[in-house]
Amino acid sequence: MQEKILDFLKRKPDYISGDLIANRLGMSRQALWKHIQELRDAGYDIAAVPHLGYKLLFSPDRLFPIEIAGGLNTKFTGKNIHYFDSVSSTMDIAYDLGVKGSPEGTLVLAEAQTKGKGRLARSWFSPKYKGIYLSLILRPVLLPNQAPLLTLLSAVSICEAVKEITGIDAQIKWPNDILVNNKKLGGILTELNAEIDLIRFVSIGIGLNINNDRKSLVSGATSLKEQKREDVNRVELLQEILRKIELNYLLFQEKGSPCGPSRRGLASADEAVGAKLIIEKWREYNITLSRRVKVYFQKEYIEGYAQDVDIDGALLVRKDSGVIQKVTSGDVTHCR
């Protein structure tokens, strides 16, 4: 109900009658007043003037579900939102929700994380009210070894959303880093719950530096505020990221994932159309291919030329011997 009240207030720049709002929403003036007070407690500055009504003066910079859901217009993504002011890690909560059967598109949001997760057991610095820290539950028809495609899909979606909202060109460093001007803007973490030939669910974790000041950033990192030299609306950007993820995910699923609807594995070129479309998009943003790289993979370093990614999203590295090494995960260093 508060979402509907906010919608009334946001659509009208001047005062709006309390009687009008109450009548339209089928509630009493007393019930409306209670909702207004709860919105004020959440940080909304709402003026109330006798005989004029209510006027929204200020909305807090918070990723409240009521803000994210308003105007999101997705089919399933973000329809079920779990919001926290601070948690240890959104990934831990998402995994637990996934095990308990939460539907596809369930979103876990936090304003801060005390133990944010990165790849290879690294931590992710998550200062309060500055970034976007989320985990999204998906239930794709996909084989476990093809899950890296979802990392590529998420990276593409982030770059598209950043460009749409801020005009900034972001790039992707394989497998999961989002960069701007060769500095790290954010990263993606994918965790699976799967059997040998079946994914039960995937948790896509995303951490992005949005309104971090330069002095608070770790070495080699950047934020959209630093790049744009002004604050970025976190709600608008998050909404666009969710829209892009869903759009690309549906494109991937509808056109046919590499394993097809029967989970039979890559059986024909037609069944891989969706994966190829995502990989083609990824190539537009990547800065890893056509470079000499050093990759730490399976407890050894592999050095060579980053030739391509295969249909599963793995990196294909041509070593100096001419042998093509398939790398499914690992730390990549761009040599030159």
Secondary structure by P-SEA (a helix, b strand, c coil): caaaaaaaaaacccbbbaaaaaaaacccaaaaaaaaaaaaaacccccccccccbbbcccccccccccccccccccccccbbbbbcccccaaaaaaaaaaacccccbbbbbcccccccccccccccccccccccbbbbbbccccccccaaaaaaaaaaaaaaaaacccbbbbbcccbbbbcccccccbbbbbbbcccccccbbbbbbbbbccccccccccccccccccccccccaaaaaaaaaaaaaaaaaaaaaaccccccccccccccccaaaaaaaaaaaaaccccccccccccccccccccccccccccbbbbbbccccbbbbbcbbbbbccc
